[in-house]
């Protein structure tokens, strides 16, 4: 396509670009010189960018548009993953602390209704949202499950088990400050609520528009306000520091079992050694070996996944 034609495409596409960003949907516009296609590069409701394509007039069909829509979503997810990794590895971040009223979102409303407290333990990004692992205290599992089933704000719920004096649930939330902050490019550091409200602490990169992210969160929930903002440094975890922390966590027997399982090919697929074979080599019973192995794995994963 000639340079003059490209310039005409650009000028004709301004309106459709604005519509694409507002609606978060693929748009086409037939002009005299070309059909302009704009594809949002989105994760959830957040645009990570926009892809524009010009083709000869009326030479694009719906199946091709469907493929481009899927492509835009995949690129949006990829960009978001890169941004999350960059934030996780950044030396310096902006820490945002939000105050949350007891009527602001589903978890504070649930805490006020059930007269209990909730604490976010961890989040796992999945296609279309987040899996949130939440510890509840001063409430029964049945009460939480009954409340979750009765509200449309919780898409899915699963009772996991006990957690440090509380009970752990896996939640898939339709609309929550956790999801909004994450989709806006932030990382949730902590989220705690009780019958009176709560506090959400998040981190964002130093090279993003802080005001834009704050506005995104506070506009989405009328009961959330920004209480504090500060620049802070991540504690840098070295390989040696990680090993020392893990060494302090593991007992001698747990470390022995874990090393034996690793070097013996227990974690390979298919396994080079069975649990029974490892137990015989270490002269312990099979239940004892699996107990030590499971405990050691839990400590290893906790050291890796938990914040410093």
Secondary structure, 3 states (H helix, E strand, C coil): CCHHHHHHHHHHCHHHHHHHHHHCCCEEEECCCCEEEEEEEEECCEEEEEEEEEECCCCCCHHHHHHHHHHHHHHHHHHHHHHHHHHHHCCEEEEEEEEECCCCCHHHHHHHHHCCEEEEEEEEEECCEEEEEEEEECCCHHHHHHHHHHCCCEEEEEEEEEECCEEEEEEEECCCHHHHHHHCCCEEEEEEEECCEEEEEEEEECCCCHHHHHHHHHHHCCCEEEEEEEEEECCCCCHHHHHHHHHHHCCHHHHHHHHHHHHCCCCCCCCCCCHHHHHHHHCCCHHHHHHHHHHHHHHHHHHHHCCC
